Amino acid sequence: MRCLKKQSIDKLVLFMKGLEERLRENYSIFKALELNCVSGLKPFKGRAMAKDGGIALQFNGVTQQLPIDGMVAAIAKIAEGYDEATITYIERGTKIILQADNKNVKIKYEDQQIAEPETHYGTSQLGNRDYLIKVGSATPLLKEIGILSKDGKVKNDMIRKYNQIDHFVELIEDLLKELQDIDEITVLDCGCGKSYLSFVLNYYLTEVLKKRCYFIGLDYSEGVIASSRAMAKSLGYRNMEFQREDIKNYIPDRDIHMVISLHACDTATDMALALGVRTNARAIISVPCCQKEILGQYNLEPLQSILKHGILKARMADVLTDGLRGLLLEAKGYQVSIVEYISPLETPKNLLLRAVKTSYGSKKAMEEYQALKTLLKVSPTFEKLLY
């Protein structure tokens, strides 16, 4: 005997069609669907999870493996046997709740971006900062990457790391919003290591900006690739893949919109920048690390009385390396800014290079680059990798 009237079931099906379409478009960030039904005063609970490209729906001890387009019919068939039905559709950062009875069918949305009270995680230790990656809504992520302890407090030895990753997001927040016209932003992390930045950006794009995204992490170490894969699985971040690959040999099988590189040593930064240019990435973000190539090449006769001091020659080499990188990026059509990433008191390797594609290229910038290269008697790897 049908308990919910046909009118209510029809309206419920109409709303669920919207969920079906959302699931099809956002399968990688789908977390669960909870089905709570009531007959008289007795509750009956079920749950669906992502599995094999569809969903595994468990209700009353019975599990059905369903394709996405079979979800609505299966849930409607269950719901029509009860007096009331509540469907809670959960994806990363958002809940959608459908409530159906014989009077009405209602839908409401809940944003899960709610921070826990400051006293819970000791904000006084962290300074007066309004974090973008907030303890509370981002607690599972921050625990997984080791920023928080099991009881949800920031570890004393991870305060600096927490500040760094949050400041990184702050520095590129406007840039991320400029990519909103892209249906699904693909981010390539070169020399990803433990992939902290990829996990943080994945969270921020998906759960704060509500933007579809996909992440590819490259590293030559099988150990860090295995670790990153395990963390992605633990977090349920299915919109990520990690590959053991040499950056200079990588050929993507999809459009790349943003390339990031954090502390890639010496010419590994050049490999990341060149890959960004070759893939015509809309944005390139790099925090360079140790830089030895130009140090061993450049010669500037008018400054020899100054550069005879090794430390000054090394610091000048760092400036020339990043300056030439920025100029070559401008020549390739990027608008470039180089800013301080973190305090030089923490590390002298504290610059962040931001490049946004704005044109096909600049002849003037290329001429300036070639003139400087000749003056300095250098042959940068970045340029070689472009051709």
Helices and strands as residue ranges (DSSP letters): H 6-25, G 27-29, E 30-39, E 42-51, E 54-59, E 62-66, G 68-70, H 71-79, E 84-91, E 94-100, E 105-111, G 118-120, H 123-126, H 139-144, G 156-158, H 159-178, E 185-190, H 196-203, I 204-208, E 213-219, H 222-235, E 240-244, G 247-249, E 258-262, H 267-278, E 283-287, G 294-296, G 301-303, H 304-307, H 310-331, E 334-340, E 351-357, H 363-376, H 381-386
